[in-house]
Amino acid sequence: MINDFLKYQAQTSPYPLGMEVSHAVGSYIFDTKGKKYLDFVAGVSAASLGHQHPRVNQAIIDQLNKYSHVMVYGEYAQHPSVEFCKLLAEHMPPQLNKTYLVNSGTEATEGALKLARRVTGRSQLISCFNAYHGNTMGSMSVMGFEERKQIFRPLIPDVDFITFNNEEDLQKITNKTAGIILETIQGGAGFIQPENEFLKKVRQRCDEVGAMMILDEIQPGFGRTGKVFGFQNYNVIPDIVVMGKGMGGGMPVGAFTANEKYMDLLSHDPKLGHITTFGGHPVIAAACLATLKEITETDIMAQALEKEKLFRKLLVHPLIKEIRGEGLMIAPMTESADITNEVILRCQQKGLILFWLLFEGKAIRITPPLTISNKEIEEGCGIIIEVMNEILAEQNNN
C-alpha cells in the first residue's frame, strides 16, 4: 500500500511518516502489521473525542439512514445543521449567534476575511508574523511565514503583519483596516499564548477604528483549553470566530460565526456572497452535533485542565526546556530542532505518535484526544522520557 500511496496520492512533504493504517479506536491507531500506536496527536487536534467514538459513529449512521447530500448550502432546512448551529449559539456570547458551515478551517478563514471586507467596506487585512490560518490563497495571504508562500505570489494585496503580543504594533490597525485575524493561541509558532491582556487590547483598538476582530479557534476550539473556545479564557469577544478541526470529531468541517446583522450581508448585494456545495453536509453536521453535545454535557473540558497538570508533572527532563500551551494543546520545547526530530521519530518506533509544529522546529506537538485516560498519558509520557534518556546518554558518550 505504501508504494501506491507514494505513486498515486499527492504528497505534502518529501518524507511522509508512511504508516499503513489498518484501524483506529479510542486513543490508539493500528497499522497493517498489527502494531499499536498510542495517539498523542489526534489527527492534528481533529479527532477530539478519539477514534470511533460511539456517540459520533452512531450519529453518522443514523443520519446516513435518513439522507445525505440533498442541496447546496443555504437552501433547505436540514435538522443536523440547524440543531448544531442553534446549540453552538447557546455556548457562545449572545452577539455571536449565526454560523456559516463550510468544509474546512481554511475555507472558514476565507469566509471570515470576505465578511470583514463586506461589513467595513475596507480592504486592509492584518495578521501576525508566524501565523497560520490555512493554505488556500486567501488564507495563505495572511500566513505570517514568507518562506512557505513566496513561490505562490502574487497573493491578495493590502495585507500587513504585526508581532503577536506586541502592543506597539496595534497602531497599525487604523481606519483603513477591514479586520485583524489572530489565532487565540498561536499554533504553528509554538503554542504561544496571549500575554498582558493582549487580546483585550486588540479588541479595544478595533473598536476605536471600526475594524473587525477575527479570532481563529481552529486548534484551541471545542474543549481543548478547558472552555468550548480558547477566547473564553481571556475575557474578550471577537466579531468573527473561525473554527474547524475538533469541531467534527474527526470529520472534515469548518465554520465561521458572527452576529446575524453581519452574516446576513452575505445573502445580498451580491447574492451568494459566500457559497459552498457541501458546507453543512447533514452527515458531517450530525457528527458535529454529537461532538458538541458530548463536550458540553460531560466534564471533558474540566478534565482537559487536570490532564494538562498530569502531563506537566510527568514531562520533566533535562532535554525539556519548557512546556507551552494550555489544556490538551501543549508543546514541550527542546533546545534544538534536531533533538525534537529524534524524539518524534524514535517515539513512533516505540509506539507513540507525536508530531511537529509548522514553524517552531524545537516544539513537540502534544494534542491528544480529549478522551485520553490518565493511564494512557502515563504510558505515553513514559515513552517520551525513555527516548529522551537514550538521547541524553548518547550525548554524554560523545
C-alpha positions as a Markdown table, in Angstrom:
| # | Residue | x | y | z |
|---|---|---|---|---|
| 1 | Met | 0.0 | 0.0 | 0.0 |
| 2 | Ile | 2.8 | 2.4 | 0.8 |
| 3 | Asn | 4.1 | 2.2 | -2.8 |
| 4 | Asp | 0.7 | 3.0 | -4.2 |
| 5 | Phe | 0.4 | 5.8 | -1.6 |
| 6 | Leu | 3.5 | 7.4 | -2.9 |
| 7 | Lys | 2.8 | 6.8 | -6.6 |
| 8 | Tyr | -0.8 | 7.8 | -6.9 |
| 9 | Gln | -1.5 | 10.2 | -4.0 |
| 10 | Ala | 0.0 | 13.7 | -4.0 |
| 11 | Gln | 2.3 | 14.3 | -1.0 |
| 12 | Thr | 2.7 | 17.3 | 1.2 |
| 13 | Ser | 6.4 | 16.7 | 2.0 |
| 14 | Pro | 9.3 | 14.7 | 0.7 |
| 15 | Tyr | 9.3 | 12.3 | 3.7 |
| 16 | Pro | 5.8 | 11.3 | 4.9 |
| 17 | Leu | 5.8 | 9.1 | 8.0 |
| 18 | Gly | 4.2 | 6.4 | 5.9 |
| 19 | Met | 2.3 | 4.3 | 8.4 |
| 20 | Glu | -0.1 | 1.9 | 6.7 |
| 21 | Val | -3.2 | 2.3 | 8.8 |
| 22 | Ser | -5.5 | -0.7 | 9.5 |
| 23 | His | -7.9 | 0.7 | 12.0 |
| 24 | Ala | -8.2 | 3.0 | 15.0 |
| 25 | Val | -10.1 | 3.0 | 18.2 |
| 26 | Gly | -10.1 | 5.2 | 21.3 |
| 27 | Ser | -6.6 | 6.6 | 21.8 |
| 28 | Tyr | -4.9 | 4.1 | 19.5 |
| 29 | Ile | -4.1 | 3.6 | 15.9 |
| 30 | Phe | -3.2 | 0.2 | 14.5 |
| 31 | Asp | -1.0 | -0.5 | 11.4 |
| 32 | Thr | -1.5 | -3.3 | 8.9 |
| 33 | Lys | 1.2 | -5.3 | 10.7 |
| 34 | Gly | -0.9 | -5.3 | 13.9 |
| 35 | Lys | 1.3 | -2.8 | 15.8 |
| 36 | Lys | -0.5 | -0.5 | 18.2 |
| 37 | Tyr | 0.4 | 3.2 | 18.5 |
| 38 | Leu | -0.8 | 5.5 | 21.3 |
| 39 | Asp | -2.0 | 8.7 | 19.6 |
| 40 | Phe | -0.8 | 11.9 | 21.2 |
| 41 | Val | -1.8 | 14.0 | 18.1 |
| 42 | Ala | -5.4 | 13.2 | 17.3 |
| 43 | Gly | -5.1 | 13.9 | 13.6 |
| 44 | Val | -3.5 | 17.3 | 14.5 |
| 45 | Ser | -6.2 | 18.2 | 17.0 |
| 46 | Ala | -9.1 | 17.0 | 14.8 |
| 47 | Ala | -10.2 | 13.7 | 16.5 |
| 48 | Ser | -11.3 | 15.5 | 19.6 |
| 49 | Leu | -13.2 | 12.5 | 21.0 |
| 50 | Gly | -10.7 | 9.9 | 19.9 |
| 51 | His | -11.2 | 7.3 | 17.2 |
| 52 | Gln | -14.6 | 5.6 | 16.6 |
| 53 | His | -16.3 | 7.4 | 19.4 |
| 54 | Pro | -19.6 | 5.6 | 19.8 |
| 55 | Arg | -21.8 | 8.7 | 20.1 |
| 56 | Val | -20.3 | 10.3 | 16.9 |
| 57 | Asn | -20.4 | 7.0 | 15.0 |
| 58 | Gln | -24.0 | 6.4 | 15.9 |
| 59 | Ala | -25.0 | 9.9 | 14.8 |
| 60 | Ile | -23.3 | 9.4 | 11.5 |
| 61 | Ile | -25.0 | 6.0 | 10.9 |
| 62 | Asp | -28.4 | 7.4 | 12.0 |
| 63 | Gln | -28.1 | 10.3 | 9.6 |
| 64 | Leu | -26.9 | 8.2 | 6.7 |
| 65 | Asn | -30.0 | 6.1 | 7.1 |
| 66 | Lys | -32.2 | 9.3 | 6.6 |
| 67 | Tyr | -30.5 | 11.3 | 3.9 |
| 68 | Ser | -27.1 | 12.5 | 2.9 |
| 69 | His | -26.4 | 15.5 | 0.5 |
| 70 | Val | -29.7 | 16.9 | -0.9 |
| 71 | Met | -28.9 | 20.5 | -1.8 |
| 72 | Val | -26.2 | 23.1 | -1.9 |
| 73 | Tyr | -25.7 | 25.1 | 1.3 |
| 74 | Gly | -28.3 | 27.6 | 2.5 |
| 75 | Glu | -31.4 | 26.4 | 0.6 |
| 76 | Tyr | -33.0 | 23.6 | 2.6 |
| 77 | Ala | -33.5 | 23.4 | 6.4 |
| 78 | Gln | -31.8 | 20.2 | 7.5 |
| 79 | His | -32.1 | 19.1 | 11.1 |
| 80 | Pro | -28.5 | 18.3 | 11.9 |
| 81 | Ser | -27.0 | 21.6 | 10.7 |
| 82 | Val | -29.8 | 23.7 | 12.2 |
| 83 | Glu | -29.5 | 22.0 | 15.5 |
| 84 | Phe | -25.8 | 22.3 | 15.6 |
| 85 | Cys | -25.8 | 26.0 | 14.8 |
| 86 | Lys | -28.5 | 26.5 | 17.4 |
| 87 | Leu | -26.6 | 24.6 | 20.1 |
| 88 | Leu | -23.3 | 26.4 | 19.2 |
| 89 | Ala | -25.1 | 29.8 | 19.7 |
| 90 | Glu | -26.1 | 28.6 | 23.2 |
| 91 | His | -22.4 | 28.2 | 24.1 |
| 92 | Met | -21.2 | 31.5 | 22.5 |
| 93 | Pro | -21.6 | 35.1 | 23.8 |
| 94 | Pro | -25.0 | 36.4 | 22.7 |
| 95 | Gln | -23.5 | 38.6 | 20.0 |
| 96 | Leu | -22.1 | 35.6 | 18.2 |
| 97 | Asn | -25.4 | 34.0 | 17.1 |
| 98 | Lys | -25.2 | 33.0 | 13.4 |
| 99 | Thr | -22.9 | 30.4 | 11.9 |
| 100 | Tyr | -21.9 | 29.6 | 8.3 |
| 101 | Leu | -20.9 | 26.0 | 7.9 |
| 102 | Val | -18.2 | 25.1 | 5.4 |
| 103 | Asn | -15.8 | 22.2 | 4.7 |
| 104 | Ser | -12.5 | 23.1 | 6.4 |
| 105 | Gly | -10.7 | 25.6 | 8.6 |
| 106 | Thr | -9.1 | 27.3 | 5.6 |
| 107 | Glu | -12.5 | 27.8 | 3.9 |
| 108 | Ala | -13.8 | 29.3 | 7.2 |
| 109 | Thr | -10.9 | 31.7 | 7.1 |
| 110 | Glu | -11.7 | 32.7 | 3.6 |
| 111 | Gly | -15.3 | 33.4 | 4.6 |
| 112 | Ala | -14.2 | 35.4 | 7.6 |
| 113 | Leu | -11.9 | 37.6 | 5.6 |
| 114 | Lys | -14.6 | 38.3 | 3.0 |
| 115 | Leu | -17.1 | 39.1 | 5.7 |
| 116 | Ala | -14.7 | 41.7 | 7.3 |
| 117 | Arg | -14.4 | 43.4 | 4.0 |
| 118 | Arg | -18.1 | 43.2 | 3.3 |
| 119 | Val | -19.0 | 44.7 | 6.7 |
| 120 | Thr | -16.5 | 47.5 | 6.7 |
| 121 | Gly | -16.1 | 48.4 | 3.0 |
| 122 | Arg | -12.4 | 48.4 | 3.6 |
| 123 | Ser | -9.6 | 46.3 | 2.1 |
| 124 | Gln | -6.7 | 46.1 | 4.5 |
| 125 | Leu | -6.2 | 42.9 | 6.4 |
| 126 | Ile | -3.8 | 42.4 | 9.3 |
| 127 | Ser | -2.3 | 39.2 | 10.6 |
| 128 | Cys | 0.6 | 38.1 | 12.8 |
| 129 | Phe | 4.1 | 37.0 | 11.9 |
| 130 | Asn | 4.3 | 33.2 | 12.2 |
| 131 | Ala | 0.6 | 33.0 | 12.0 |
| 132 | Tyr | -1.1 | 30.1 | 10.2 |
| 133 | His | -4.8 | 30.2 | 9.1 |
| 134 | Gly | -4.9 | 27.7 | 6.3 |
| 135 | Asn | -3.3 | 27.2 | 2.9 |
| 136 | Thr | -5.7 | 28.4 | 0.2 |
| 137 | Met | -4.8 | 31.7 | -1.5 |
| 138 | Gly | -6.6 | 34.0 | 0.9 |
| 139 | Ser | -5.6 | 32.1 | 4.0 |
| 140 | Met | -2.0 | 32.0 | 2.7 |
| 141 | Ser | -2.1 | 35.7 | 2.2 |
| 142 | Val | -2.5 | 36.2 | 6.0 |
| 143 | Met | 0.1 | 33.5 | 6.8 |
| 144 | Gly | 3.0 | 35.2 | 8.5 |
| 145 | Phe | 5.7 | 32.9 | 7.2 |
| 146 | Glu | 7.2 | 34.2 | 3.9 |
| 147 | Glu | 9.2 | 31.0 | 3.2 |
| 148 | Arg | 6.0 | 29.0 | 2.7 |
| 149 | Lys | 4.3 | 31.5 | 0.4 |
| 150 | Gln | 6.9 | 33.3 | -1.6 |
| 151 | Ile | 6.7 | 30.9 | -4.6 |
| 152 | Phe | 2.9 | 31.4 | -4.8 |
| 153 | Arg | 2.9 | 35.2 | -5.1 |
| 154 | Pro | 1.2 | 37.4 | -6.0 |
| 155 | Leu | -1.3 | 36.8 | -3.2 |
| 156 | Ile | -4.1 | 39.1 | -2.0 |
| 157 | Pro | -2.8 | 42.7 | -1.7 |
| 158 | Asp | -3.2 | 45.1 | 1.2 |
| 159 | Val | -2.1 | 42.7 | 4.0 |
| 160 | Asp | 0.1 | 43.8 | 6.8 |
| 161 | Phe | 1.7 | 41.9 | 9.7 |
| 162 | Ile | 2.3 | 42.6 | 13.4 |
| 163 | Thr | 4.1 | 40.6 | 16.1 |
| 164 | Phe | 1.8 | 38.6 | 18.5 |
| 165 | Asn | 1.8 | 40.1 | 22.0 |
| 166 | Asn | 3.5 | 43.4 | 20.8 |
| 167 | Glu | 1.2 | 46.2 | 21.9 |
| 168 | Glu | 3.0 | 48.9 | 20.0 |
| 169 | Asp | 2.2 | 47.1 | 16.7 |
| 170 | Leu | -1.6 | 47.7 | 17.4 |
| 171 | Gln | -1.2 | 51.2 | 16.0 |
| 172 | Lys | -1.0 | 49.5 | 12.6 |
| 173 | Ile | -4.8 | 48.9 | 13.0 |
| 174 | Thr | -6.3 | 52.0 | 11.5 |
| 175 | Asn | -9.5 | 53.3 | 9.9 |
| 176 | Lys | -8.3 | 51.7 | 6.7 |
| 177 | Thr | -8.3 | 48.2 | 8.3 |
| 178 | Ala | -11.1 | 45.8 | 7.5 |
| 179 | Gly | -10.1 | 43.3 | 10.0 |
| 180 | Ile | -7.3 | 41.7 | 12.0 |
| 181 | Ile | -7.1 | 37.9 | 12.2 |
| 182 | Leu | -5.3 | 36.3 | 15.2 |
| 183 | Glu | -5.0 | 32.8 | 16.5 |
| 184 | Thr | -6.2 | 32.8 | 20.1 |
| 185 | Ile | -3.2 | 30.7 | 20.8 |
| 186 | Gln | -0.6 | 30.8 | 18.1 |
| 187 | Gly | -0.3 | 27.2 | 16.9 |
| 188 | Gly | 2.4 | 26.8 | 14.3 |
| 189 | Ala | 4.5 | 29.4 | 16.0 |
| 190 | Gly | 4.9 | 27.2 | 19.1 |
| 191 | Phe | 1.6 | 27.3 | 21.1 |
| 192 | Ile | 2.2 | 30.9 | 22.2 |
| 193 | Gln | -0.5 | 32.3 | 24.5 |
| 194 | Pro | -1.6 | 35.9 | 24.6 |
| 195 | Glu | 0.1 | 37.9 | 27.4 |
| 196 | Asn | -0.7 | 41.1 | 29.3 |
| 197 | Glu | -4.4 | 41.2 | 28.1 |
| 198 | Phe | -3.1 | 41.4 | 24.5 |
| 199 | Leu | -6.4 | 40.2 | 23.1 |
| 200 | Lys | -8.4 | 42.8 | 25.1 |
| 201 | Lys | -6.1 | 45.5 | 23.8 |
| 202 | Val | -6.7 | 44.3 | 20.2 |
| 203 | Arg | -10.4 | 44.4 | 20.9 |
| 204 | Gln | -10.1 | 48.0 | 22.2 |
| 205 | Arg | -8.1 | 49.1 | 19.2 |
| 206 | Cys | -10.6 | 47.5 | 16.7 |
| 207 | Asp | -13.4 | 49.3 | 18.5 |
| 208 | Glu | -11.6 | 52.6 | 18.2 |
| 209 | Val | -11.1 | 52.5 | 14.5 |
| 210 | Gly | -14.1 | 50.3 | 13.4 |
| 211 | Ala | -12.1 | 47.3 | 12.4 |
| 212 | Met | -13.3 | 43.7 | 12.7 |
| 213 | Met | -11.6 | 41.4 | 15.2 |
| 214 | Ile | -11.4 | 37.8 | 13.9 |
| 215 | Leu | -10.2 | 35.0 | 16.2 |
| 216 | Asp | -9.0 | 31.7 | 14.7 |
| 217 | Glu | -10.1 | 28.9 | 17.0 |
| 218 | Ile | -9.3 | 26.1 | 14.6 |
| 219 | Gln | -6.9 | 24.5 | 17.0 |
| 220 | Pro | -7.9 | 25.7 | 20.5 |
| 221 | Gly | -11.7 | 25.3 | 19.9 |
| 222 | Phe | -14.1 | 22.7 | 21.1 |
| 223 | Gly | -12.9 | 22.0 | 24.6 |
| 224 | Arg | -9.1 | 21.7 | 24.1 |
| 225 | Thr | -8.3 | 24.6 | 26.5 |
| 226 | Gly | -10.9 | 23.8 | 29.2 |
| 227 | Lys | -13.6 | 26.0 | 27.5 |
| 228 | Val | -15.6 | 25.5 | 24.4 |
| 229 | Phe | -13.4 | 28.2 | 22.8 |
| 230 | Gly | -10.0 | 29.5 | 23.8 |
| 231 | Phe | -11.1 | 33.1 | 23.7 |
| 232 | Gln | -13.4 | 32.4 | 26.6 |
| 233 | Asn | -10.4 | 32.1 | 28.8 |
| 234 | Tyr | -9.3 | 35.7 | 28.0 |
| 235 | Asn | -12.5 | 37.8 | 28.7 |
| 236 | Val | -12.7 | 39.1 | 25.1 |
| 237 | Ile | -15.4 | 38.8 | 22.4 |
| 238 | Pro | -14.4 | 38.9 | 18.8 |
| 239 | Asp | -16.5 | 40.0 | 15.9 |
| 240 | Ile | -15.9 | 36.7 | 14.0 |
| 241 | Val | -14.8 | 33.3 | 15.2 |
| 242 | Val | -13.2 | 30.8 | 12.8 |
| 243 | Met | -13.4 | 27.1 | 13.7 |
| 244 | Gly | -12.7 | 23.7 | 12.3 |
| 245 | Lys | -10.5 | 20.6 | 13.3 |
| 246 | Gly | -12.0 | 19.2 | 16.5 |
| 247 | Met | -15.5 | 20.5 | 15.6 |
| 248 | Gly | -16.5 | 17.3 | 13.8 |
| 249 | Gly | -15.0 | 14.7 | 16.0 |
| 250 | Gly | -12.7 | 13.6 | 13.1 |
| 251 | Met | -14.9 | 14.5 | 10.2 |
| 252 | Pro | -13.9 | 17.3 | 7.7 |
| 253 | Val | -15.6 | 20.6 | 8.6 |
| 254 | Gly | -15.2 | 24.3 | 9.3 |
| 255 | Ala | -17.3 | 27.2 | 10.2 |
| 256 | Phe | -17.3 | 30.9 | 11.0 |
| 257 | Thr | -19.6 | 32.6 | 13.4 |
| 258 | Ala | -20.6 | 36.3 | 13.8 |
| 259 | Asn | -23.6 | 38.5 | 14.7 |
| 260 | Glu | -26.6 | 37.9 | 12.5 |
| 261 | Lys | -26.5 | 41.5 | 11.2 |
| 262 | Tyr | -23.1 | 40.9 | 9.7 |
| 263 | Met | -23.8 | 37.3 | 8.5 |
| 264 | Asp | -26.9 | 38.4 | 6.7 |
| 265 | Leu | -24.9 | 40.7 | 4.5 |
| 266 | Leu | -23.6 | 37.6 | 2.7 |
| 267 | Ser | -27.0 | 36.9 | 1.3 |
| 268 | His | -27.4 | 40.1 | -0.9 |
| 269 | Asp | -25.5 | 42.8 | -2.8 |
| 270 | Pro | -24.3 | 40.5 | -4.2 |
| 271 | Lys | -26.3 | 37.3 | -3.7 |
| 272 | Leu | -24.2 | 34.3 | -2.9 |
| 273 | Gly | -21.6 | 36.4 | -1.1 |
| 274 | His | -20.2 | 33.1 | 0.1 |
| 275 | Ile | -21.3 | 29.8 | -1.3 |
| 276 | Thr | -20.4 | 26.1 | -0.9 |
| 277 | Thr | -21.8 | 22.9 | -2.2 |
| 278 | Phe | -21.1 | 20.6 | 0.7 |
| 279 | Gly | -21.0 | 23.0 | 3.6 |
| 280 | Gly | -23.5 | 22.0 | 6.3 |
| 281 | His | -23.5 | 18.4 | 4.9 |
| 282 | Pro | -26.1 | 16.6 | 7.0 |
| 283 | Val | -23.8 | 13.6 | 7.9 |
| 284 | Ile | -20.9 | 15.9 | 8.9 |
| 285 | Ala | -23.3 | 18.2 | 10.8 |
| 286 | Ala | -24.6 | 15.2 | 12.7 |
| 287 | Ala | -21.1 | 14.3 | 13.8 |
| 288 | Cys | -20.5 | 17.9 | 14.8 |
| 289 | Leu | -23.8 | 18.0 | 16.8 |
| 290 | Ala | -22.9 | 14.7 | 18.6 |
| 291 | Thr | -19.3 | 16.0 | 19.3 |
| 292 | Leu | -20.5 | 19.3 | 20.7 |
| 293 | Lys | -23.1 | 17.6 | 22.9 |
| 294 | Glu | -20.5 | 15.2 | 24.3 |
| 295 | Ile | -18.1 | 18.1 | 25.1 |
| 296 | Thr | -20.7 | 20.3 | 26.7 |
| 297 | Glu | -22.8 | 17.6 | 28.5 |
| 298 | Thr | -19.9 | 15.9 | 30.3 |
| 299 | Asp | -16.9 | 17.1 | 32.4 |
| 300 | Ile | -14.5 | 16.5 | 29.5 |
| 301 | Met | -13.4 | 20.2 | 29.4 |
| 302 | Ala | -12.6 | 20.3 | 33.1 |
| 303 | Gln | -10.7 | 17.0 | 32.7 |
| 304 | Ala | -8.6 | 18.6 | 30.0 |
| 305 | Leu | -7.1 | 21.0 | 32.5 |
| 306 | Glu | -6.5 | 18.2 | 35.0 |
| 307 | Lys | -4.8 | 16.1 | 32.3 |
| 308 | Glu | -2.6 | 19.1 | 31.4 |
| 309 | Lys | -1.4 | 19.1 | 35.1 |
| 310 | Leu | -0.5 | 15.4 | 34.7 |
| 311 | Phe | 1.4 | 16.0 | 31.5 |
| 312 | Arg | 3.4 | 18.8 | 33.1 |
| 313 | Lys | 4.1 | 16.6 | 36.2 |
| 314 | Leu | 5.4 | 13.7 | 34.1 |
| 315 | Leu | 7.3 | 15.6 | 31.4 |
| 316 | Val | 10.2 | 16.7 | 33.5 |
| 317 | His | 13.6 | 16.1 | 31.8 |
| 318 | Pro | 16.9 | 17.9 | 31.2 |
| 319 | Leu | 16.0 | 17.9 | 27.4 |
| 320 | Ile | 12.7 | 19.7 | 28.0 |
| 321 | Lys | 13.4 | 23.4 | 28.5 |
| 322 | Glu | 9.7 | 24.5 | 28.9 |
| 323 | Ile | 6.2 | 23.4 | 28.1 |
| 324 | Arg | 4.0 | 25.8 | 26.3 |
| 325 | Gly | 0.3 | 25.8 | 25.8 |
| 326 | Glu | -2.9 | 25.2 | 27.7 |
| 327 | Gly | -5.2 | 22.2 | 28.4 |
| 328 | Leu | -4.6 | 19.4 | 25.9 |
| 329 | Met | -2.8 | 21.8 | 23.5 |
| 330 | Ile | 0.7 | 21.7 | 24.8 |
| 331 | Ala | 4.2 | 21.6 | 23.4 |
| 332 | Pro | 7.4 | 20.6 | 25.2 |
| 333 | Met | 10.3 | 22.6 | 23.9 |
| 334 | Thr | 13.7 | 21.1 | 23.4 |
| 335 | Glu | 16.9 | 23.1 | 22.7 |
| 336 | Ser | 17.1 | 22.2 | 19.0 |
| 337 | Ala | 15.1 | 21.0 | 16.1 |
| 338 | Asp | 17.4 | 18.0 | 15.8 |
| 339 | Ile | 16.5 | 16.8 | 19.2 |
| 340 | Thr | 12.8 | 17.3 | 18.6 |
| 341 | Asn | 13.1 | 15.3 | 15.4 |
| 342 | Glu | 14.8 | 12.4 | 17.2 |
| 343 | Val | 12.2 | 12.4 | 19.9 |
| 344 | Ile | 9.3 | 12.3 | 17.5 |
| 345 | Leu | 10.8 | 9.6 | 15.2 |
| 346 | Arg | 12.1 | 7.4 | 18.0 |
| 347 | Cys | 8.8 | 7.6 | 19.9 |
| 348 | Gln | 6.9 | 6.4 | 16.8 |
| 349 | Gln | 9.2 | 3.4 | 16.6 |
| 350 | Lys | 8.3 | 2.7 | 20.2 |
| 351 | Gly | 4.5 | 3.0 | 19.5 |
| 352 | Leu | 3.8 | 6.6 | 20.4 |
| 353 | Ile | 2.6 | 9.2 | 17.9 |
| 354 | Leu | 3.9 | 12.7 | 18.3 |
| 355 | Phe | 4.2 | 15.4 | 15.6 |
| 356 | Trp | 5.8 | 18.7 | 14.7 |
| 357 | Leu | 4.6 | 22.3 | 14.7 |
| 358 | Leu | 4.7 | 24.2 | 11.4 |
| 359 | Phe | 7.2 | 27.0 | 12.1 |
| 360 | Glu | 8.8 | 26.2 | 15.5 |
| 361 | Gly | 11.2 | 23.3 | 15.0 |
| 362 | Lys | 12.0 | 22.9 | 18.7 |
| 363 | Ala | 8.4 | 22.1 | 19.7 |
| 364 | Ile | 6.9 | 18.6 | 20.2 |
| 365 | Arg | 3.2 | 18.7 | 19.4 |
| 366 | Ile | 1.0 | 17.0 | 22.1 |
| 367 | Thr | -2.7 | 17.4 | 21.2 |
| 368 | Pro | -4.2 | 14.0 | 22.2 |
| 369 | Pro | -7.9 | 13.1 | 22.1 |
| 370 | Leu | -9.8 | 14.9 | 24.9 |
| 371 | Thr | -10.9 | 11.4 | 26.0 |
| 372 | Ile | -7.4 | 10.1 | 26.6 |
| 373 | Ser | -7.1 | 8.4 | 30.0 |
| 374 | Asn | -4.7 | 9.2 | 32.8 |
| 375 | Lys | -3.2 | 5.7 | 32.3 |
| 376 | Glu | -2.6 | 6.4 | 28.6 |
| 377 | Ile | -1.0 | 9.7 | 29.5 |
| 378 | Glu | 1.4 | 8.0 | 31.9 |
| 379 | Glu | 2.1 | 5.3 | 29.2 |
| 380 | Gly | 3.0 | 7.9 | 26.5 |
| 381 | Cys | 5.0 | 10.2 | 28.8 |
| 382 | Gly | 7.0 | 7.2 | 29.9 |
| 383 | Ile | 7.9 | 6.5 | 26.3 |
| 384 | Ile | 9.0 | 10.2 | 25.8 |
| 385 | Ile | 11.2 | 10.1 | 28.9 |
| 386 | Glu | 12.7 | 6.8 | 27.9 |
| 387 | Val | 13.6 | 8.2 | 24.5 |
| 388 | Met | 15.0 | 11.4 | 26.0 |
| 389 | Asn | 17.1 | 9.3 | 28.4 |
| 390 | Glu | 18.5 | 7.4 | 25.4 |
| 391 | Ile | 19.3 | 10.7 | 23.5 |
| 392 | Leu | 20.9 | 12.2 | 26.6 |
| 393 | Ala | 23.0 | 9.1 | 27.2 |
| 394 | Glu | 24.2 | 9.3 | 23.6 |
| 395 | Gln | 25.1 | 13.0 | 24.0 |
| 396 | Asn | 27.1 | 12.2 | 27.2 |
| 397 | Asn | 29.0 | 9.4 | 25.5 |
| 398 | Asn | 30.0 | 11.6 | 22.5 |
